[in-house]
Amino acid sequence: MEMMQALQEAVAASRVDQERIQIDMVASQARYEELHRDLRNLAWEREVEEQEPATPPRDFPMPFSQAIMVVVIPATFVRLKATFTGIEDPEAHFTTFHTQMMLVGGSNAVRCKLFMSTLVGTGMDWFISLPDGHVTSFTQLSKLFREQYIANRAPPPISYDLFNVKQYQGESLKEFLKRFGAQVVKLNTKDETMMVHAFRKGIVPGPFSESLIRNRPKTFGEIRRRAVAHIVAEGEVNEKRTCVVPLRPRAPGRPQPLRVHEVTTDKRALAKQQPYESRKPQTRGRTRENVPPRHNFVVELKDLIAVPNITERLKIPAKTDKKLGPNKNAWCEFHQAFGHPIRNSLALGHQLDELVRNGFMKDYLVESQGAQNLTTPEEDKGHEMPVDGEIHTILGGFSGGGCTASQRKKYARAVMSVEAQEADQALDFDLVFTKADL
């Protein structure tokens, strides 16, 4: 037992010695760091003393009194974001400063020092121009500040300025309500009747304006509540107007239309592939191809078409007041119109020829004579179309030689120039004149 007790005492004594040694080591380390820091400060001070200052030192004025200077601003205070350069409204700056100070708090001296930190530019130049120890309270500093920058103050608002707030052309109801509400807050007016009347005067005609006329609100708060539904509807309408409407899909079987360039390109390519063919002249009136053969009937044509059995098989044309041919005095009983005689009617001749070939007209034909061609003198010839007059036209091409300046010049040179023929060049054919040339 005595041995165990002795061992425990020895262990406790060694533990105390270790703790003492540890404390001594920490103290020596701290002393070493302090000496090292002092040496660095001495070296830095020596370097500063060796360097000659660029500008002579000047004494910085301190307008605050000694009572304000001794007050230390706590480290927990956050730097204020408000700044004053000397051109802003002093009342607006004071409003911003007081709002931020309500959050952080502070005594009178702390307010003075924090207000000084918001001054920059000409504002700071004014502050340091004050005499030393002149400012003793924040109330005095506020008074001096307002007197210095009284010219920067905005004119005091008047309640009737609400009537100058008008809704712009194209401005939404939401934007106008926001702008009008900001003016109400700025004026700090309490007259609800005036606010309602000014809002009704400033809003442009529309659905919401008509609702205010039909059901007049009593307070500006009621206008805000009623405007919510109109603002939502206005937003949906604007969204519909700005959305892109998709195009209707084309039917699968419908051919896609060609562009102008593709159409002209295809036409030019087709013209290059096919050889040129001259246009065939179109004939009008009587020709040998379209004149039906003439048949000799036992009765005249005007009496023949009056036979009921024949009339039923003929296609009688519609009656017209126009002249169907050049002969104004000739009357056609088949067409019931002037212009040509009935014997020159092509439509009647073709129908009668078809009836003859079908064997229906054998009882009305003269057996001794066969079919002859329907020929008429030149003065009796005519077409069975309305004739009001003759119009002479020029089809195709340019009378000046072309559509470009170079083509017109080339055409003019070709017209005005005469190729000289060599005198000794003999003709290789004989010239023959007939009586028609006389």
C-alpha positions as CSV (number, residue, x, y, z in Angstrom):
1,M,0.0,0.0,0.0
2,E,2.8,2.4,0.9
3,M,4.4,1.7,-2.5
4,M,1.2,2.3,-4.5
5,Q,0.7,5.6,-2.6
6,A,4.2,6.7,-3.4
7,L,3.8,5.9,-7.1
8,Q,0.6,7.9,-7.3
9,E,2.3,10.9,-5.6
10,A,5.2,10.7,-8.1
11,V,2.8,10.6,-11.1
12,A,0.9,13.6,-9.8
13,A,4.1,15.5,-9.2
14,S,5.3,14.8,-12.8
15,R,2.0,15.8,-14.2
16,V,2.3,19.2,-12.4
17,D,5.8,19.7,-13.8
18,Q,4.6,19.0,-17.3
19,E,1.8,21.5,-17.0
20,R,4.2,24.1,-15.7
21,I,6.6,23.4,-18.5
22,Q,3.7,23.8,-21.0
23,I,2.7,27.1,-19.6
24,D,6.3,28.3,-19.8
25,M,6.5,27.3,-23.4
26,V,3.4,29.2,-24.3
27,A,4.6,32.3,-22.5
28,S,7.9,32.1,-24.3
29,Q,6.2,31.7,-27.6
30,A,4.1,34.8,-27.0
31,R,7.1,36.8,-25.9
32,Y,8.9,35.7,-29.1
33,E,6.0,36.8,-31.3
34,E,5.9,40.2,-29.4
35,L,9.6,40.8,-29.9
36,H,9.3,39.9,-33.6
37,R,6.4,42.3,-34.0
38,D,8.3,45.1,-32.2
39,L,11.3,44.5,-34.5
40,R,9.1,44.8,-37.6
41,N,7.5,48.0,-36.4
42,L,10.9,49.5,-35.6
43,A,12.1,48.6,-39.1
44,W,9.0,50.1,-40.7
45,E,9.3,53.3,-38.6
46,R,13.0,53.6,-39.7
47,E,12.1,53.3,-43.3
48,V,9.4,56.0,-43.0
49,E,11.8,58.3,-41.3
50,E,14.3,57.8,-44.0
51,Q,11.8,58.7,-46.7
52,E,11.0,62.4,-47.2
53,P,7.2,63.1,-47.2
54,A,5.8,64.2,-50.7
55,T,3.6,66.9,-49.2
56,P,3.9,68.7,-45.9
57,P,1.5,67.4,-43.3
58,R,-1.6,69.5,-42.5
59,D,-3.9,69.6,-39.5
60,F,-7.3,68.0,-40.2
61,P,-10.1,70.2,-38.8
62,M,-12.6,68.6,-36.5
63,P,-15.9,70.5,-36.3
64,F,-17.2,68.1,-33.6
65,S,-16.9,69.0,-29.9
66,Q,-14.7,67.0,-27.5
67,A,-17.8,65.4,-26.0
68,I,-18.8,63.9,-29.4
69,M,-15.2,62.9,-30.2
70,V,-14.7,60.8,-27.2
71,V,-17.7,58.6,-28.0
72,V,-16.7,55.4,-29.8
73,I,-18.9,53.8,-32.4
74,P,-19.5,50.1,-31.7
75,A,-18.0,47.7,-34.1
76,T,-21.4,46.1,-34.6
77,F,-22.7,49.2,-36.5
78,V,-23.0,48.8,-40.2
79,R,-21.9,51.6,-42.6
80,L,-24.9,53.5,-43.9
81,K,-25.7,53.3,-47.6
82,A,-27.0,56.8,-47.9
83,T,-24.7,59.4,-49.5
84,F,-24.9,63.1,-50.1
85,T,-22.7,64.8,-52.8
86,G,-24.1,68.3,-52.5
87,I,-26.6,68.3,-55.3
88,E,-29.4,66.2,-53.8
89,D,-32.4,67.3,-51.8
90,P,-31.4,67.8,-48.1
91,E,-34.8,66.8,-46.9
92,A,-34.7,63.5,-48.9
93,H,-31.3,62.8,-47.5
94,F,-32.4,63.3,-43.9
95,T,-35.4,61.1,-44.5
96,T,-33.2,58.3,-45.8
97,F,-30.7,58.8,-42.9
98,H,-33.4,58.7,-40.2
99,T,-34.9,55.6,-41.7
100,Q,-31.6,53.7,-41.6
101,M,-30.8,55.0,-38.1
102,M,-34.2,53.6,-36.8
103,L,-32.8,50.1,-37.6
104,V,-29.3,50.5,-35.9
105,G,-30.2,53.0,-33.2
106,G,-27.5,55.1,-31.5
107,S,-27.0,58.1,-29.3
108,N,-26.7,61.8,-30.3
109,A,-23.0,61.6,-30.7
110,V,-23.2,58.4,-32.7
111,R,-25.7,60.0,-35.1
112,C,-23.4,63.0,-35.6
113,K,-20.4,60.7,-36.6
114,L,-22.5,58.4,-38.8
115,F,-24.1,61.5,-40.6
116,M,-20.6,62.7,-41.3
117,S,-19.8,59.4,-43.0
118,T,-22.6,59.9,-45.5
119,L,-21.1,63.2,-46.8
120,V,-18.9,63.0,-50.0
121,G,-17.6,65.5,-52.5
122,T,-18.8,69.0,-51.9
123,G,-20.8,67.8,-48.9
124,M,-17.6,66.8,-47.1
125,D,-15.8,70.0,-48.2
126,W,-18.6,72.0,-46.5
127,F,-18.4,69.9,-43.3
128,I,-14.6,70.3,-42.9
129,S,-14.9,74.0,-43.5
130,L,-16.8,74.4,-40.2
131,P,-14.8,75.7,-37.2
132,D,-13.2,73.2,-34.8
133,G,-15.6,72.2,-32.0
134,H,-18.5,74.1,-33.5
135,V,-20.9,71.2,-33.7
136,T,-22.2,70.1,-30.2
137,S,-25.4,68.2,-31.1
138,F,-27.1,66.4,-33.9
139,T,-29.9,69.1,-33.9
140,Q,-27.4,71.8,-34.5
141,L,-25.8,69.8,-37.3
142,S,-29.2,69.3,-38.9
143,K,-29.9,73.0,-38.8
144,L,-26.6,73.9,-40.3
145,F,-27.0,71.3,-43.0
146,R,-30.5,72.5,-44.0
147,E,-29.4,76.2,-44.1
148,Q,-26.4,75.3,-46.3
149,Y,-28.4,73.4,-49.0
150,I,-31.8,75.1,-48.7
151,A,-31.6,75.9,-52.4
152,N,-31.6,72.2,-53.3
153,R,-34.9,71.6,-51.6
154,A,-37.7,70.6,-53.9
155,P,-40.8,72.8,-53.9
156,P,-43.4,71.6,-51.4
157,P,-46.1,69.5,-53.0
158,I,-49.7,70.7,-53.2
159,S,-52.7,68.4,-52.9
160,Y,-54.0,69.7,-56.2
161,D,-51.0,68.3,-58.0
162,L,-52.9,65.0,-58.2
163,F,-55.0,66.5,-61.0
164,N,-51.8,66.8,-63.1
165,V,-51.3,63.0,-63.1
166,K,-52.7,61.8,-66.4
167,Q,-52.7,58.3,-67.9
168,Y,-50.4,58.2,-71.0
169,Q,-51.4,56.9,-74.4
170,G,-50.7,53.1,-74.3
171,E,-50.0,53.1,-70.6
172,S,-51.6,50.1,-68.8
173,L,-54.0,50.5,-65.9
174,K,-51.5,48.8,-63.6
175,E,-48.7,51.3,-64.4
176,F,-51.0,54.3,-64.1
177,L,-52.4,53.1,-60.7
178,K,-48.8,52.6,-59.4
179,R,-47.8,56.1,-60.5
180,F,-50.9,57.7,-59.1
181,G,-50.4,55.9,-55.8
182,A,-46.8,57.1,-55.5
183,Q,-48.0,60.7,-56.0
184,V,-50.6,60.2,-53.3
185,V,-47.9,59.0,-50.9
186,K,-45.7,61.9,-51.8
187,L,-48.4,64.5,-51.1
188,N,-49.6,62.8,-47.9
189,T,-53.1,63.9,-48.5
190,K,-56.1,62.5,-46.6
191,D,-58.9,63.9,-48.7
192,E,-60.5,60.8,-50.2
193,T,-63.0,62.7,-52.3
194,M,-60.3,64.7,-54.0
195,M,-58.2,61.6,-54.7
196,V,-61.2,59.8,-56.3
197,H,-62.1,62.8,-58.4
198,A,-58.5,63.3,-59.6
199,F,-58.2,59.6,-60.5
200,R,-61.4,59.7,-62.6
201,K,-60.1,62.8,-64.4
202,G,-56.7,61.3,-65.1
203,I,-57.7,57.9,-66.5
204,V,-58.3,57.5,-70.2
205,P,-61.7,56.3,-71.5
206,G,-62.1,52.6,-71.3
207,P,-63.9,49.7,-69.6
208,F,-62.6,50.6,-66.1
209,S,-63.4,54.3,-66.6
210,E,-67.0,53.4,-67.6
211,S,-67.4,51.3,-64.5
212,L,-66.2,54.2,-62.3
213,I,-68.9,56.4,-64.0
214,R,-71.7,53.9,-63.6
215,N,-70.8,53.0,-60.0
216,R,-68.8,55.8,-58.4
217,P,-66.3,54.8,-55.7
218,K,-66.2,56.6,-52.3
219,T,-62.5,56.0,-51.4
220,F,-59.2,55.5,-53.2
221,G,-58.9,52.1,-51.6
222,E,-62.1,51.0,-53.2
223,I,-60.6,52.0,-56.6
224,R,-57.6,49.8,-55.9
225,R,-59.7,46.8,-55.1
226,R,-61.9,47.2,-58.1
227,A,-58.9,47.7,-60.4
228,V,-57.5,44.3,-59.6
229,A,-60.0,42.4,-61.8
230,H,-59.5,44.9,-64.7
231,I,-55.7,44.6,-64.5
232,V,-55.9,40.8,-64.7
233,A,-58.3,41.0,-67.8
234,E,-56.1,43.6,-69.4
235,G,-53.0,41.4,-69.0
236,E,-54.8,38.5,-70.6
237,V,-55.9,40.6,-73.6
238,N,-52.4,42.0,-74.1
239,E,-51.0,38.4,-74.0
240,K,-53.5,37.3,-76.6
241,R,-52.6,40.2,-78.9
242,T,-48.9,39.6,-78.7
243,C,-49.1,35.8,-79.2
244,V,-48.2,34.4,-82.6
245,V,-51.1,32.7,-84.3
246,P,-50.0,29.4,-86.0
247,L,-50.6,29.0,-89.7
248,R,-53.3,26.6,-90.9
249,P,-51.7,23.4,-92.2
250,R,-52.2,22.8,-95.9
251,A,-54.1,19.8,-97.1
252,P,-51.8,16.8,-98.0
253,G,-53.2,16.5,-101.5
254,R,-53.1,20.2,-102.3
255,P,-50.0,21.1,-104.5
256,Q,-47.7,23.7,-103.1
257,P,-47.8,26.9,-105.1
258,L,-44.6,27.8,-107.0
259,R,-42.7,31.0,-106.2
260,V,-42.4,33.6,-108.9
261,H,-38.8,32.8,-109.5
262,E,-39.5,29.1,-109.9
263,V,-42.4,29.7,-112.3
264,T,-40.3,32.0,-114.6
265,T,-37.4,29.6,-114.4
266,D,-39.5,26.6,-115.5
267,K,-41.0,28.6,-118.3
268,R,-37.6,29.6,-119.6
269,A,-36.3,26.1,-119.4
270,L,-39.3,24.7,-121.2
271,A,-38.9,27.4,-124.0
272,K,-35.3,26.4,-124.5
273,Q,-36.2,22.7,-124.8
274,Q,-39.1,23.1,-127.3
275,P,-38.4,24.5,-130.8
276,Y,-40.2,27.6,-131.8
277,E,-43.4,27.2,-133.7
278,S,-45.0,30.1,-135.5
279,R,-48.5,30.9,-134.3
280,K,-51.2,29.6,-136.6
281,P,-53.6,32.4,-137.9
282,Q,-57.0,32.2,-136.4
283,T,-59.8,32.6,-138.9
284,R,-63.2,34.2,-138.1
285,G,-66.4,34.1,-140.1
286,R,-66.7,31.9,-143.2
287,T,-64.0,29.6,-144.5
288,R,-64.0,26.5,-146.6
289,E,-63.5,24.3,-143.6
290,N,-66.4,25.6,-141.5
291,V,-69.0,26.2,-144.3
292,P,-71.6,23.4,-144.4
293,P,-72.7,22.0,-147.7
294,R,-75.8,23.6,-149.3
295,H,-78.9,21.4,-149.9
296,N,-81.7,22.3,-152.3
297,F,-85.0,21.9,-150.5
298,V,-88.5,22.0,-152.1
299,V,-89.4,25.0,-149.9
300,E,-87.6,28.0,-148.8
301,L,-85.5,27.9,-145.6
302,K,-87.8,30.3,-143.7
303,D,-90.8,28.0,-144.5
304,L,-88.8,24.9,-143.8
305,I,-87.9,25.9,-140.2
306,A,-91.5,26.6,-139.5
307,V,-92.5,22.9,-140.0
308,P,-93.3,21.6,-136.5
309,N,-91.4,18.3,-137.0
310,I,-88.3,20.1,-138.1
311,T,-88.6,22.9,-135.5
312,E,-88.6,20.3,-132.7
313,R,-85.2,19.0,-133.9
314,L,-83.5,22.4,-134.4
315,K,-81.7,24.2,-131.6
316,I,-83.2,27.7,-131.8
317,P,-80.7,30.3,-130.5
318,A,-81.6,32.9,-128.0
319,K,-83.1,36.1,-129.4
320,T,-80.8,39.2,-129.3
321,D,-81.0,42.8,-130.2
322,K,-77.5,43.0,-131.5
323,K,-76.5,42.9,-135.2
324,L,-75.1,39.5,-136.2
325,G,-73.1,40.5,-139.3
326,P,-72.0,43.4,-141.5
327,N,-75.3,43.6,-143.5
328,K,-77.5,45.9,-141.5
329,N,-80.6,45.4,-143.6
330,A,-80.5,41.6,-144.0
331,W,-82.9,39.7,-141.7
332,C,-82.3,36.2,-140.5
333,E,-85.5,34.3,-139.5
334,F,-83.5,31.6,-137.7
335,H,-81.7,34.0,-135.4
336,Q,-84.5,36.6,-135.3
337,A,-81.8,39.4,-135.8
338,F,-80.4,41.7,-138.5
339,G,-76.9,41.2,-140.0
340,H,-77.1,38.4,-142.5
341,P,-79.8,36.5,-144.5
342,I,-81.0,33.1,-143.5
343,R,-79.2,31.4,-146.3
344,N,-75.8,32.5,-144.8
345,S,-76.6,31.2,-141.3
346,L,-73.9,28.7,-140.4
347,A,-75.6,27.3,-137.3
348,L,-78.8,26.5,-139.4
349,G,-76.7,25.0,-142.2
350,H,-74.9,22.6,-139.9
351,Q,-78.1,21.5,-138.2
352,L,-79.9,20.9,-141.5
353,D,-76.8,19.0,-142.9
354,E,-76.9,16.7,-139.9
355,L,-80.6,16.1,-140.4
356,V,-80.0,15.3,-144.0
357,R,-77.2,12.8,-143.3
358,N,-79.5,11.1,-140.7
359,G,-82.2,10.7,-143.4
360,F,-84.8,12.8,-141.8
361,M,-84.9,15.4,-144.6
362,K,-85.3,13.1,-147.6
363,D,-88.9,14.1,-148.2
364,Y,-87.9,17.8,-148.4
365,L,-84.9,17.5,-150.7
366,V,-84.9,18.0,-154.5
367,E,-83.9,14.7,-155.9
368,S,-82.5,16.0,-159.2
369,Q,-79.8,18.0,-157.5
370,G,-77.2,16.9,-155.1
371,A,-75.5,18.7,-152.2
372,Q,-73.5,21.8,-153.1
373,N,-71.2,23.9,-151.1
374,L,-72.7,26.9,-149.5
375,T,-71.1,29.8,-151.3
376,T,-72.2,33.4,-151.2
377,P,-71.1,36.6,-152.8
378,E,-68.5,38.6,-150.9
379,E,-70.9,41.2,-149.9
380,D,-73.2,38.6,-148.3
381,K,-70.5,37.0,-146.3
382,G,-70.7,37.5,-142.6
383,H,-70.1,36.0,-139.2
384,E,-72.9,35.4,-136.7
385,M,-71.3,37.3,-133.9
386,P,-72.2,40.8,-132.6
387,V,-70.2,43.5,-134.3
388,D,-69.9,46.9,-132.7
389,G,-66.8,48.1,-134.6
390,E,-63.2,47.2,-135.4
391,I,-60.2,47.6,-133.1
392,H,-56.6,47.5,-134.5
393,T,-54.0,46.2,-132.1
394,I,-50.3,45.4,-132.1
395,L,-49.4,42.1,-130.3
396,G,-46.0,41.3,-128.9
397,G,-42.6,43.0,-129.0
398,F,-41.5,46.6,-128.6
399,S,-41.9,49.2,-131.3
400,G,-38.6,50.7,-130.3
401,G,-36.5,47.5,-130.7
402,G,-36.4,46.2,-127.2
403,C,-36.9,46.9,-123.5
404,T,-33.3,48.0,-122.8
405,A,-31.3,51.0,-124.0
406,S,-28.7,48.8,-125.9
407,Q,-31.4,47.0,-127.8
408,R,-33.1,50.2,-128.8
409,K,-29.8,51.7,-130.0
410,K,-29.1,48.6,-132.0
411,Y,-32.5,48.7,-133.6
412,A,-32.1,52.4,-134.5
413,R,-28.7,51.8,-136.2
414,A,-30.2,48.9,-138.2
415,V,-33.1,51.0,-139.4
416,M,-31.0,54.1,-140.3
417,S,-28.1,52.2,-141.9
418,V,-28.2,51.1,-145.6
419,E,-25.8,48.4,-146.6
420,A,-24.0,49.4,-149.7
421,Q,-24.1,46.8,-152.4
422,E,-21.1,46.3,-154.6
423,A,-21.6,47.7,-158.1
424,D,-20.1,44.8,-159.9
425,Q,-22.2,42.2,-158.1
426,A,-24.7,40.7,-160.6
427,L,-28.1,39.3,-159.7
428,D,-28.5,35.6,-160.1
429,F,-32.3,35.7,-160.9
430,D,-34.6,37.3,-163.4
431,L,-37.1,40.0,-162.5
432,V,-40.6,39.3,-164.0
433,F,-43.5,41.8,-163.9
434,T,-47.1,40.8,-164.3
435,K,-50.3,42.7,-164.9
436,A,-51.1,42.7,-161.2
437,D,-47.9,44.8,-160.6
438,L,-49.3,47.6,-162.8
